Structures are given as structure tokens and as C-alpha cells.
């Protein structure tokens, strides 16, 4: 689906999948979205390609801190947006300042698109 059609037909809240390397507490900070973790889905330990394929079937966005993901996967081939968080660590205290920019990225992201949010 072209990006313009996808944006026009999607509804808020978005279904967002948090990578297993992110703290569960981050989900509670992403207000106005339906957030589930990889662990909640029973997908822990899954390879990135399979994870993105599965996530594409029920989620609009995938949030990760895995800086290697864009180099390991051709993200444009997946119908899900990916937000890469860049912080000093994956601790909630280091990620919390990124939440406003993360929320803004989620409202704008399209399928196959990568957004980077950093401090």
C-alpha cells in the first residue's frame, strides 16, 4: 500500500511492538498507543527477519535499540515502521527523555520506514 494510503487508513492508537532489549516500563510511557513487548508475544530470542515478518502481520511499528538492525535487514521490504532509539543504555532512566520524540515519530512513521530517535 502506498504510504499516503496507509497513513490515511490507519487509526490511532497504533499497535506498537517493543523489542525484548527494551524495558517493559517503556510501554507505559507510550500513552495513546497499544503497546506489546516481544516477550509478551512469546517471540523472545527470535531472529530479526522472522520477528519483523511476524510483527508486520499485527503491528504498525516496531521500537528497538538494536543499532545493527538497519544493516542486517532491508527494512523497506517490511510493511511496518521501525523506530531506532539511541540512548546511553537501555535503562528506562536513559530512555525516558526520548519518549516525546518517540511519540512524535510514531504518529508520522510509514511502512518500511526507519526513524531514529536520539538524545
Number of C-alpha atoms within 10 A of each C-alpha: 8 8 14 9 9 14 15 8 8 10 10 10 14 16 17 24 26 22 21 18 16 21 14 18 11 18 17 12 14 16 12 11 17 15 22 18 22 20 15 12 10 9 16 14 10 12 9 14 15 11 16 23 14 13 22 19 11 12 19 24 29 25 24 20 21 16 12 9 15 13 8 10 13 11 19 15 12 19 22 25 26 29 22 21 24 18 18 11 12 17 14 15 12 13 22 16 13 17 17 12 14 21 16 11 19 24 14 11 19 22 21 18 18 20 17 16 20 15 12
